[in-house]
Amino acid sequence: MDKAPNEILRQYWGYPGFRGSQAEIIASVMEGRDVIALLPTGGGKSLCYQVPGLAMPGLCLVVSPLLALMEDQVADLKARGIRAMSLSGKLRQEDLIRKLDNAEFGNFDFLYLSPERLGQDLVLERLKTLEINLIAIDEAHCISQWGFDFRPAYRKCAILRDLHPGVPMMALTATATPEVLTDVEKSLAMQAPRTFRDSVHRPNIVYSLQPTEDKNYRLRKLLGEHPGSAIVYVQTRRATVALASYLNGQGIKADAFHGGLDGDRKSKLLRDWQGGSLRVMVATNAFGMGIDKADVRLVVHYEVPETLEHYFQEAGRAGRDGNPARAELLLAPGDIARSREHYLGSLPEVRDVLSTYRKINAFFKLPYGELAEGPFSFRFSDFCETYHLPVPETFNALELLDRQGVLSLSQQFWQATRVQFICGKDTLWNYMDTYPGLQPAIQVLLRTYGGVFDFPTPLDLRSLAARLSVTETTLLEYLKQLEKDGLLELETAQGDLEIRFLVPREDERTIYALSGAIEQRLKVKREKVGQMASYLTNDRVCRQVQLLRYFGEISAQPCGSCDVCQAKKPLDAKALREVEEALLSALRQGPKTSRELLQTTGQPESAALNCLQRLLHKGTLVLGAENQYSLS
């Protein structure tokens, strides 16, 4: 395509011009230079490789860590009339070859693939033959062992330099410390790269911490003060369900999102949330990269996140439209100690990783010295129960094995269903006459599966439900009713994890060869959790300044709006007297907690708490055993 970048931008995206460092980044790669681009969330990273990918002859190769992110970007490019494809999901050998043929001969502009694909000889051989114009490594912080989201498979990206030594390489990320950026440059063998760092400063977001003894009350208050779309992050699946239920009970439309949901449920939740019919998404960090909604007004961390990188990335989903937004972190007494225990208390040592590795091989009866064919799906709880294993430590051990490239671990919900009719056909015809509501389901079964009277037959619940225009849950209820009435036998099984083994089983040799890397990973994790705790306890430096300095922006200035900045603002004498009088007037009616005083008086929280401390110090008030203030 022989067009200038500005012309391509206007034609396909409709933007009048580039912003930030985009134009310089694009010019650099079109000159053949390697580039490291650190751009904020929502800062238009994808345009930095998509525009030059269209402007230069050949195919732009994009390495991306998330299937959902790849599929979204490919769908977006196709919708704009741009030819893009991805090597995503489970592909049979013939399908993979067909896609690679299309990449070579089909005049495609973009090819997306995961870093794990670079471990396949077939893919590497075919990549050699492609006319690549640009290599883009998205979420490049995943390549660094110092990063919060290290993935050893990303180390394979360096082989692309060997396959296409003259092609410019671009590494992109939104969240990386200076140490991580140095590691990225070295790991990718980049040649004198130009580094562009647009400020990650988002002046429209106020980052604030709210100490509280009643998180539900504080959350409800925040949602009342900040109308509009919101995300509430928690640590566990159970907490998403419980908190969403609580909010619905308070008249706030909310739902739960976590890694244990099936794909259809996730898609529906995302559609409802993006469309505005669902106001609040209560989520684990499974609600992560690729979640793009411009008008989120509030992000609340109900519990302490693991690292500052996680916090900043998740908080950055607020206010992408540039309008005012808030990122609030709720902190109860004891939360810091609990978070340390949650993130560090179940960290496995090398011996624990070895033990888990042996047991997962035994669970699937894999022979020593062989590379198992997979993938294998299973219920994680069944595995732990079989060997009497502690759940957190075991999952962390499997996750470490995943990050070290020993196995590939994916969380996904699956349900297998098999049925066999055990009645005569005459009985079945009579039953359909008696229960006509079940007749369509029975007829579809009989038309679709010829052997359903002869042997247990696996069903494709999704396609059957679609043909009947009902949900999978409803179809399953129909089958359970048929089973209850003695017409068929029903077998169901569920799973939530899938494992693919990447190296031959060698037990001690496999694990001890990685012991140094495992110990290093554990060390980094302890440091990251400690940095998060330091942020929570530092009430002297503006929250925004702390975050920006952590990511290398030393000259950051106080925001004036966070909890630290607000606490430093002196009240003028008149305002102070008004707040004090309102508090004293309320307390003349009887003892009250700080929360009751705030509800009764309607005074600004920071000012009221400041005055209560002053009145306690002066001896005007006393604090009782039940945290109630009263006149002395």
C-alpha positions as CSV (number, residue, x, y, z in Angstrom):
1,M,0.0,0.0,0.0
2,D,1.6,3.2,-1.2
3,K,0.0,5.7,1.1
4,A,1.3,8.1,3.8
5,P,0.6,7.3,7.4
6,N,-1.7,10.3,7.9
7,E,-3.7,9.3,4.9
8,I,-4.1,5.7,6.2
9,L,-5.1,6.9,9.7
10,R,-7.9,9.1,8.2
11,Q,-9.0,6.5,5.7
12,Y,-9.3,3.5,8.1
13,W,-9.7,5.0,11.5
14,G,-11.2,8.4,10.8
15,Y,-8.8,10.3,13.0
16,P,-7.6,13.7,11.9
17,G,-4.0,13.2,13.2
18,F,-1.7,11.3,15.5
19,R,-1.3,12.0,19.2
20,G,1.6,11.8,21.6
21,S,4.6,9.9,20.2
22,Q,2.6,7.9,17.6
23,A,3.9,9.8,14.6
24,E,7.5,9.6,15.7
25,I,7.2,5.9,16.5
26,I,5.7,5.2,13.1
27,A,8.4,7.3,11.3
28,S,11.2,5.4,13.1
29,V,10.0,1.9,12.2
30,M,9.4,3.0,8.6
31,E,13.0,4.1,8.6
32,G,14.0,0.5,9.6
33,R,14.7,1.4,13.3
34,D,13.9,-0.8,16.3
35,V,11.5,0.9,18.7
36,I,10.5,0.5,22.4
37,A,7.2,2.2,23.0
38,L,5.9,2.8,26.5
39,L,2.4,4.3,26.1
40,P,-0.4,4.6,28.7
41,T,-3.4,2.4,28.7
42,G,-5.8,3.8,26.1
43,G,-2.9,5.7,24.4
44,G,-3.3,4.0,21.0
45,K,-0.5,1.4,21.1
46,S,-2.0,-0.7,18.4
47,L,-2.0,2.1,15.8
48,C,1.8,2.4,16.2
49,Y,2.2,-0.9,14.4
50,Q,-1.1,-1.1,12.5
51,V,-0.5,2.1,10.5
52,P,3.1,1.3,9.3
53,G,2.0,-2.3,8.8
54,L,-0.4,-1.0,6.1
55,A,2.0,1.6,4.8
56,M,4.9,-0.8,4.0
57,P,4.8,-3.8,1.6
58,G,4.5,-7.2,3.2
59,L,2.9,-8.6,6.3
60,C,3.0,-7.2,9.9
61,L,3.7,-10.0,12.4
62,V,2.1,-9.3,15.9
63,V,2.9,-11.4,19.0
64,S,0.2,-11.0,21.6
65,P,-0.4,-12.9,24.9
66,L,-4.1,-13.1,25.0
67,L,-6.5,-15.0,22.8
68,A,-9.4,-12.6,23.5
69,L,-7.2,-9.6,22.7
70,M,-6.0,-11.1,19.4
71,E,-9.5,-12.0,18.3
72,D,-10.8,-8.5,19.2
73,Q,-8.1,-6.8,17.2
74,V,-8.5,-9.1,14.2
75,A,-12.2,-8.5,14.2
76,D,-11.7,-4.8,14.4
77,L,-9.3,-4.8,11.5
78,K,-11.6,-6.9,9.4
79,A,-14.5,-4.5,10.1
80,R,-12.4,-1.7,8.7
81,G,-11.7,-3.6,5.5
82,I,-8.2,-4.7,6.5
83,R,-7.1,-8.3,5.9
84,A,-6.0,-9.8,9.2
85,M,-5.8,-13.3,10.7
86,S,-4.6,-15.1,13.8
87,L,-3.1,-18.4,14.7
88,S,-5.3,-18.7,17.8
89,G,-7.0,-21.5,19.7
90,K,-6.7,-25.2,19.2
91,L,-5.8,-25.8,15.6
92,R,-5.4,-29.2,13.9
93,Q,-2.3,-29.6,11.9
94,E,-4.2,-29.3,8.6
95,D,-5.9,-26.1,9.8
96,L,-2.6,-24.6,10.9
97,I,-1.0,-25.4,7.5
98,R,-4.0,-23.9,5.7
99,K,-3.8,-20.7,7.7
100,L,-0.1,-20.4,7.1
101,D,-0.7,-20.9,3.4
102,N,-3.2,-18.1,3.5
103,A,-0.7,-15.8,5.2
104,E,1.9,-16.5,2.5
105,F,-0.4,-16.4,-0.6
106,G,-3.5,-14.5,0.5
107,N,-2.3,-10.9,0.5
108,F,-2.9,-10.5,4.3
109,D,-1.7,-7.4,6.0
110,F,-1.5,-8.7,9.6
111,L,-0.8,-12.1,11.2
112,Y,-1.4,-12.4,15.0
113,L,0.0,-15.3,17.0
114,S,0.8,-16.2,20.6
115,P,4.4,-16.6,21.9
116,E,3.8,-20.3,22.4
117,R,3.4,-20.7,18.6
118,L,7.1,-19.8,18.3
119,G,7.9,-23.2,19.9
120,Q,6.4,-25.0,16.9
121,D,8.9,-26.0,14.2
122,L,6.3,-25.9,11.5
123,V,5.4,-22.3,12.4
124,L,9.0,-21.2,12.5
125,E,9.8,-22.8,9.1
126,R,6.8,-21.1,7.5
127,L,7.6,-17.7,9.1
128,K,11.0,-17.8,7.4
129,T,9.2,-17.7,4.0
130,L,6.9,-14.8,4.7
131,E,7.6,-11.2,3.6
132,I,7.5,-9.6,7.0
133,N,7.6,-5.8,7.1
134,L,7.4,-5.3,10.9
135,I,7.6,-7.4,14.0
136,A,5.4,-6.1,16.9
137,I,5.7,-7.6,20.4
138,D,2.7,-6.5,22.3
139,E,2.6,-6.5,26.1
140,A,6.3,-6.7,25.9
141,H,6.7,-6.5,29.8
142,C,5.8,-10.2,29.7
143,I,9.3,-11.0,28.5
144,S,11.1,-9.7,31.6
145,Q,11.7,-11.8,34.7
146,W,11.5,-8.6,36.6
147,G,8.0,-7.9,35.3
148,F,4.8,-8.7,37.2
149,D,3.4,-10.9,34.4
150,F,6.6,-12.8,33.3
151,R,5.9,-15.5,30.7
152,P,8.9,-17.6,29.7
153,A,7.3,-18.3,26.3
154,Y,7.9,-14.6,25.5
155,R,11.7,-15.3,25.5
156,K,11.1,-17.2,22.2
157,C,10.3,-13.9,20.5
158,A,14.0,-13.3,20.1
159,I,14.1,-16.0,17.5
160,L,12.2,-13.7,15.2
161,R,15.3,-11.5,15.0
162,D,17.2,-14.5,13.7
163,L,14.5,-15.3,11.1
164,H,14.2,-11.8,9.8
165,P,17.4,-9.9,10.8
166,G,16.7,-6.8,8.7
167,V,13.1,-6.2,9.7
168,P,12.4,-3.5,12.3
169,M,11.1,-4.7,15.7
170,M,8.7,-2.8,18.0
171,A,8.2,-3.7,21.7
172,L,5.0,-2.1,23.2
173,T,3.8,-2.0,26.8
174,A,1.7,0.3,29.0
175,T,3.1,-0.8,32.3
176,A,6.8,-1.2,32.8
177,T,9.5,0.0,35.3
178,P,12.9,1.2,33.9
179,E,14.4,-2.1,35.0
180,V,11.8,-4.1,32.9
181,L,12.4,-1.9,29.8
182,T,16.2,-2.6,30.0
183,D,15.4,-6.3,30.2
184,V,13.1,-6.1,27.2
185,E,15.7,-4.5,25.0
186,K,18.3,-7.1,26.0
187,S,16.0,-10.1,25.7
188,L,14.8,-9.2,22.2
189,A,18.4,-8.5,21.0
190,M,17.1,-5.1,19.8
191,Q,19.6,-3.0,17.7
192,A,20.1,0.5,19.2
193,P,16.3,1.0,19.7
194,R,14.7,4.4,19.9
195,T,12.7,4.5,23.2
196,F,9.5,6.5,23.4
197,R,7.9,7.0,26.7
198,D,4.7,9.0,26.7
199,S,3.7,9.9,30.2
200,V,1.5,7.3,31.9
201,H,0.0,10.3,33.7
202,R,-3.8,10.2,33.5
203,P,-4.8,13.6,35.0
204,N,-8.5,12.9,34.8
205,I,-8.2,9.9,37.2
206,V,-8.0,10.5,41.0
207,Y,-6.2,7.6,42.7
208,S,-7.2,7.5,46.3
209,L,-7.1,5.2,49.3
210,Q,-10.0,5.0,51.8
211,P,-9.4,3.5,55.2
212,T,-12.6,1.9,56.4
213,E,-14.0,-0.6,58.9
214,D,-17.1,-1.2,56.7
215,K,-16.3,-1.8,53.1
216,N,-19.8,-2.5,52.0
217,Y,-21.0,0.9,53.3
218,R,-18.1,2.6,51.8
219,L,-18.6,0.9,48.4
220,R,-22.3,1.8,48.4
221,K,-21.4,5.4,49.2
222,L,-18.9,5.6,46.4
223,L,-21.4,4.2,43.9
224,G,-23.9,6.7,45.1
225,E,-21.5,9.6,44.7
226,H,-20.2,8.6,41.3
227,P,-23.0,7.6,39.0
228,G,-22.1,5.7,35.8
229,S,-20.4,2.5,34.9
230,A,-18.1,0.9,37.5
231,I,-15.7,-2.0,38.1
232,V,-15.2,-3.6,41.5
233,Y,-12.1,-5.8,41.8
234,V,-11.9,-8.6,44.4
235,Q,-9.6,-11.6,44.9
236,T,-11.8,-14.7,44.6
237,R,-14.6,-16.1,42.5
238,R,-16.7,-16.5,45.7
239,A,-16.3,-12.9,46.5
240,T,-17.5,-11.8,43.1
241,V,-20.7,-13.6,43.5
242,A,-21.3,-12.6,47.1
243,L,-20.6,-8.9,46.5
244,A,-22.7,-8.7,43.3
245,S,-25.6,-10.3,45.2
246,Y,-25.2,-7.7,48.0
247,L,-25.2,-4.8,45.5
248,N,-28.3,-6.1,43.7
249,G,-30.0,-6.3,47.2
250,Q,-29.2,-2.6,47.6
251,G,-30.8,-1.8,44.3
252,I,-27.6,-1.5,42.3
253,K,-27.5,-3.6,39.1
254,A,-24.4,-5.7,39.3
255,D,-23.1,-9.1,38.2
256,A,-20.0,-11.3,38.8
257,F,-17.2,-12.0,36.3
258,H,-14.4,-14.6,37.0
259,G,-12.3,-17.2,35.2
260,G,-14.7,-20.0,36.0
261,L,-17.5,-18.8,33.7
262,D,-18.0,-20.4,30.3
263,G,-17.4,-18.4,27.2
264,D,-21.1,-17.7,26.5
265,R,-21.7,-16.4,29.9
266,K,-18.6,-14.1,29.8
267,S,-19.6,-12.8,26.4
268,K,-23.2,-12.0,27.6
269,L,-21.9,-10.2,30.7
270,L,-19.5,-8.2,28.6
271,R,-22.2,-7.2,26.1
272,D,-24.6,-6.2,29.0
273,W,-21.8,-4.1,30.7
274,Q,-20.6,-2.4,27.5
275,G,-24.2,-1.7,26.4
276,G,-25.1,-0.1,29.8
277,S,-27.8,-2.5,31.0
278,L,-25.4,-3.7,33.7
279,R,-23.9,-0.9,35.7
280,V,-21.3,-2.7,38.0
281,M,-19.0,-5.6,37.1
282,V,-17.7,-7.3,40.3
283,A,-14.6,-9.1,39.0
284,T,-11.4,-10.9,39.7
285,N,-8.4,-9.9,37.6
286,A,-9.7,-12.3,34.9
287,F,-11.6,-9.2,33.8
288,G,-8.3,-7.8,32.4
289,M,-6.5,-6.9,29.2
290,G,-8.7,-6.3,26.2
291,I,-11.6,-5.0,28.3
292,D,-12.3,-1.7,26.6
293,K,-15.1,0.7,27.8
294,A,-14.5,4.4,27.5
295,D,-17.0,5.7,30.1
296,V,-16.1,3.8,33.3
297,R,-16.4,6.5,36.0
298,L,-15.3,4.4,39.0
299,V,-12.9,1.5,39.6
300,V,-12.9,0.2,43.2
301,H,-10.3,-2.2,44.6
302,Y,-12.3,-3.9,47.3
303,E,-9.3,-5.9,48.3
304,V,-5.5,-5.2,48.1
305,P,-4.1,-6.0,44.6
306,E,-0.9,-8.1,44.3
307,T,1.4,-5.5,42.7
308,L,1.5,-1.8,41.8
309,E,1.5,-2.9,38.2
310,H,-1.8,-4.8,38.6
311,Y,-3.3,-1.9,40.5
312,F,-2.2,0.8,38.0
313,Q,-3.4,-1.3,35.0
314,E,-6.7,-2.2,36.5
315,A,-7.3,1.4,37.8
316,G,-6.5,2.7,34.3
317,R,-9.7,1.1,33.0
318,A,-11.4,4.2,34.4
319,G,-12.0,7.4,32.4
320,R,-10.7,6.3,29.0
321,D,-12.9,9.0,27.5
322,G,-10.8,11.6,29.2
323,N,-13.6,12.7,31.6
324,P,-13.2,12.8,35.4
325,A,-13.0,9.3,37.0
326,R,-11.9,7.8,40.3
327,A,-9.8,4.8,41.3
328,E,-10.6,4.0,44.9
329,L,-8.8,1.4,47.1
330,L,-10.6,0.3,50.2
331,L,-8.4,-0.6,53.1
332,A,-9.6,-2.2,56.3
333,P,-7.5,-2.8,59.5
334,G,-5.5,-5.9,58.9
335,D,-5.8,-5.9,55.1
336,I,-2.0,-5.5,54.5
337,A,-1.2,-8.5,56.7
338,R,-4.0,-10.5,55.0
339,S,-2.7,-9.6,51.6
340,R,0.8,-10.7,52.4
341,E,-0.5,-14.0,53.6
342,H,-2.8,-14.4,50.6
343,Y,0.0,-13.6,48.0
344,L,3.0,-15.0,49.8
345,G,1.7,-17.5,52.3
346,S,1.1,-20.1,49.7
347,L,4.2,-19.6,47.6
348,P,5.6,-23.0,46.8
349,E,9.3,-23.8,47.2
350,V,11.2,-25.8,44.6
351,R,10.4,-29.1,46.5
352,D,6.7,-28.3,46.4
353,V,6.8,-27.6,42.6
354,L,8.6,-31.0,42.1
355,S,6.0,-32.8,44.2
356,T,3.1,-31.2,42.3
357,Y,4.8,-32.0,38.9
358,R,5.1,-35.6,39.9
359,K,1.5,-35.8,41.0
360,I,0.1,-34.1,37.9
361,N,2.0,-36.6,35.8
362,A,0.7,-39.5,37.9
363,F,-2.9,-38.1,37.8
364,F,-2.9,-38.5,34.0
365,K,-0.7,-41.7,34.1
366,L,2.0,-40.3,31.9
367,P,5.0,-42.5,31.3
368,Y,8.5,-41.3,32.3
369,G,10.7,-40.0,29.5
370,E,7.8,-39.3,27.0
371,L,6.1,-36.1,25.9
372,A,2.4,-36.6,26.4
373,E,-0.1,-35.7,23.7
374,G,-2.8,-33.4,25.0
375,P,-4.5,-31.3,25.9
376,F,-5.9,-32.8,29.2
377,S,-9.0,-31.3,30.8
378,F,-9.9,-31.9,34.4
379,R,-11.4,-30.5,37.6
380,F,-8.8,-28.9,39.7
381,S,-10.7,-29.7,42.9
382,D,-10.7,-33.4,42.0
383,F,-6.9,-33.4,41.5
384,C,-6.4,-31.8,44.9
385,E,-8.8,-34.2,46.6
386,T,-7.1,-37.2,45.0
387,Y,-3.7,-36.4,46.5
388,H,-4.9,-34.4,49.6
389,L,-3.2,-31.2,48.3
390,P,-3.6,-27.7,49.6
391,V,-5.5,-25.7,47.0
392,P,-3.6,-22.3,46.9
393,E,-0.1,-23.8,47.0
394,T,-0.9,-26.4,44.4
395,F,-2.4,-23.9,42.0
396,N,0.6,-21.6,42.5
397,A,2.9,-24.5,41.7
398,L,1.1,-25.3,38.5
399,E,1.2,-21.6,37.6
400,L,4.9,-21.6,38.1
401,L,5.3,-24.6,35.9
402,D,3.3,-22.8,33.3
403,R,5.4,-19.7,33.5
404,Q,8.6,-21.7,33.2
405,G,7.4,-23.4,30.0
406,V,7.1,-27.0,31.5
407,L,3.4,-27.1,30.8
408,S,0.7,-24.8,29.5
409,L,-2.2,-24.2,31.9
410,S,-5.4,-22.6,30.9
411,Q,-8.5,-21.9,32.9
412,Q,-11.7,-22.6,31.1
413,F,-15.1,-24.1,32.0
414,W,-16.2,-27.2,30.2
415,Q,-19.1,-29.6,30.5
416,A,-19.3,-33.0,28.8
417,T,-22.8,-34.5,28.4
418,R,-23.7,-38.0,27.2
419,V,-27.2,-39.6,26.9
420,Q,-28.7,-42.9,25.9
421,F,-32.5,-43.6,25.6
422,I,-33.3,-46.7,27.7
423,C,-37.1,-46.9,26.9
424,G,-38.8,-48.4,23.8
425,K,-39.8,-46.1,20.9
426,D,-43.5,-46.7,21.6
427,T,-43.0,-45.4,25.2
428,L,-41.2,-42.4,23.8
429,W,-44.0,-41.5,21.3
430,N,-46.6,-41.8,24.1
431,Y,-44.5,-39.6,26.3
432,M,-44.3,-36.9,23.7
433,D,-48.1,-36.9,23.4
434,T,-48.4,-36.5,27.2
435,Y,-45.7,-33.8,27.5
436,P,-45.7,-31.8,24.2
437,G,-43.4,-29.2,25.8
438,L,-40.5,-31.7,25.6
439,Q,-41.4,-32.9,22.1
440,P,-39.0,-30.5,20.2
441,A,-36.0,-31.4,22.4
442,I,-36.6,-35.2,21.9
443,Q,-37.1,-34.9,18.2
444,V,-33.9,-32.9,17.7
445,L,-32.0,-35.5,19.7
446,L,-33.4,-38.3,17.5
447,R,-32.7,-36.5,14.3
448,T,-29.2,-35.5,15.2
449,Y,-27.8,-38.6,16.9
450,G,-28.7,-41.9,15.2
451,G,-27.2,-44.2,17.9
452,V,-28.8,-42.6,20.9
453,F,-30.9,-45.8,21.6
454,D,-27.8,-48.0,21.2
455,F,-25.0,-46.5,23.3
456,P,-24.1,-43.4,25.5
457,T,-23.8,-40.6,22.9
458,P,-21.8,-37.4,23.5
459,L,-23.9,-34.3,22.9
460,D,-23.0,-30.8,21.6
461,L,-25.2,-28.9,24.0
462,R,-24.4,-25.5,22.5
463,S,-25.5,-26.4,18.9
464,L,-28.6,-28.3,20.2
465,A,-29.6,-25.4,22.4
466,A,-29.2,-23.0,19.4
467,R,-31.4,-25.2,17.2
468,L,-34.1,-25.2,19.9
469,S,-33.7,-21.5,20.7
470,V,-33.2,-22.2,24.4
471,T,-30.2,-21.8,26.7
472,E,-27.8,-24.7,27.5
473,T,-29.1,-24.6,31.1
474,T,-32.7,-25.0,29.9
475,L,-31.7,-27.9,27.6
476,L,-29.9,-29.6,30.5
477,E,-33.1,-29.2,32.6
478,Y,-35.1,-31.0,29.8
479,L,-32.6,-33.9,29.8
480,K,-32.7,-34.1,33.6
481,Q,-36.5,-34.3,33.4
482,L,-36.3,-37.2,30.9
483,E,-33.8,-39.0,33.1
484,K,-36.1,-38.5,36.2
485,D,-39.0,-39.9,34.2
486,G,-37.0,-43.0,33.3
487,L,-36.6,-42.4,29.6
488,L,-32.8,-42.0,29.3
489,E,-29.5,-42.2,31.2
490,L,-27.7,-38.9,31.5
491,E,-24.0,-38.5,32.3
492,T,-22.5,-35.1,32.9
493,A,-18.9,-34.0,33.8
494,Q,-17.4,-30.6,34.4
495,G,-13.9,-29.2,34.4
496,D,-12.2,-25.9,35.0
497,L,-8.5,-26.4,33.9
498,E,-6.8,-27.6,30.8
499,I,-3.1,-28.7,30.7
500,R,-0.8,-29.3,27.8
501,F,2.6,-30.8,28.6
502,L,5.4,-29.1,26.8
503,V,8.5,-31.2,27.7
504,P,9.0,-34.9,28.2
505,R,8.5,-36.1,31.8
506,E,11.8,-36.3,33.6
507,D,10.7,-35.3,37.2
508,E,13.8,-34.2,39.1
509,R,15.8,-33.3,36.0
510,T,13.0,-31.2,34.7
511,I,12.4,-29.2,37.9
512,Y,16.0,-28.9,39.3
513,A,17.1,-27.5,35.9
514,L,14.7,-24.6,36.6
515,S,15.3,-24.2,40.3
516,G,17.3,-21.0,39.9
517,A,14.6,-19.4,37.7
518,I,11.9,-20.5,40.2
519,E,13.7,-19.0,43.1
520,Q,14.2,-15.8,41.2
521,R,10.5,-15.6,40.3
522,L,9.6,-16.1,44.0
523,K,12.1,-13.3,45.0
524,V,10.5,-10.9,42.5
525,K,7.0,-11.7,43.8
526,R,8.0,-11.0,47.4
527,E,9.5,-7.7,46.3
528,K,6.4,-6.7,44.3
529,V,4.1,-7.5,47.3
530,G,6.3,-5.4,49.5
531,Q,6.2,-2.4,47.1
532,M,2.4,-2.6,47.2
533,A,2.4,-2.5,51.0
534,S,4.7,0.5,51.0
535,Y,2.3,2.4,48.8
536,L,-0.6,1.6,51.1
537,T,1.3,2.8,54.2
538,N,2.8,6.0,52.7
539,D,0.4,8.8,53.6
540,R,3.0,11.5,53.1
541,V,3.4,11.5,49.3
542,C,0.5,12.1,46.8
543,R,-0.8,8.8,45.5
544,Q,-0.4,9.8,41.8
545,V,3.2,10.9,42.5
546,Q,4.0,7.6,44.1
547,L,2.6,5.7,41.1
548,L,4.3,7.8,38.5
549,R,7.7,7.7,40.2
550,Y,7.4,3.9,40.5
551,F,7.1,3.9,36.7
552,G,10.1,6.2,36.2
553,E,8.4,9.7,36.0
554,I,10.5,11.4,38.7
555,S,9.2,14.9,38.0
556,A,5.6,14.1,38.8
557,Q,3.6,16.7,40.7
558,P,0.9,16.3,43.4
559,C,-2.6,15.9,42.1
560,G,-4.3,17.9,44.8
561,S,-7.3,15.5,45.0
562,C,-6.2,12.2,46.4
563,D,-6.6,11.2,50.1
564,V,-3.0,12.4,50.9
565,C,-3.4,15.7,49.2
566,Q,-6.8,16.4,50.7
567,A,-5.5,15.6,54.2
568,K,-2.8,18.3,53.7
569,K,-5.3,21.0,52.8
570,P,-5.9,23.2,55.9
571,L,-9.5,24.1,56.7
572,D,-10.1,27.8,57.1
573,A,-11.3,28.8,60.6
574,K,-14.9,29.5,59.6
575,A,-15.3,26.1,57.9
576,L,-13.7,24.3,60.8
577,R,-16.1,25.9,63.3
578,E,-19.1,24.9,61.1
579,V,-18.0,21.3,60.9
580,E,-17.3,21.1,64.6
581,E,-20.6,22.6,65.5
582,A,-22.5,20.2,63.3
583,L,-20.7,17.2,64.9
584,L,-21.2,18.5,68.5
585,S,-24.9,19.2,67.7
586,A,-25.4,15.6,66.6
587,L,-23.5,14.2,69.6
588,R,-25.8,16.1,72.0
589,Q,-28.5,13.7,70.9
590,G,-26.3,10.7,72.1
591,P,-23.2,8.7,71.2
592,K,-22.5,7.9,67.6
593,T,-19.9,6.2,65.4
594,S,-18.0,8.2,62.8
595,R,-20.2,6.6,60.1
596,E,-23.4,7.6,61.9
597,L,-22.0,11.1,62.3
598,L,-21.2,11.4,58.6
599,Q,-24.7,10.2,57.7
600,T,-26.4,12.5,60.2
601,T,-24.5,15.7,59.5
602,G,-23.7,15.3,55.8
603,Q,-20.3,16.9,56.4
604,P,-17.3,16.2,54.0
605,E,-15.6,13.0,55.3
606,S,-12.0,14.3,55.4
607,A,-13.1,17.5,57.2
608,A,-15.3,15.6,59.7
609,L,-12.6,13.0,60.6
610,N,-10.1,15.8,61.0
611,C,-12.4,17.6,63.4
612,L,-13.1,14.5,65.4
613,Q,-9.4,14.0,65.9
614,R,-9.0,17.6,67.0
615,L,-11.9,17.4,69.5
616,L,-10.6,14.1,70.9
617,H,-7.2,15.7,71.4
618,K,-8.7,18.8,73.1
619,G,-10.7,16.5,75.4
620,T,-14.1,17.7,74.1
621,L,-14.9,14.2,73.0
622,V,-14.2,10.7,74.2
623,L,-14.2,7.4,72.2
624,G,-16.0,4.5,73.7
625,A,-15.4,0.8,73.5
626,E,-17.8,0.4,70.5
627,N,-16.0,3.1,68.5
628,Q,-18.8,5.6,69.5
629,Y,-17.9,9.2,70.0
630,S,-19.6,11.1,72.9
631,L,-19.3,14.4,74.7
632,S,-16.9,14.3,77.6
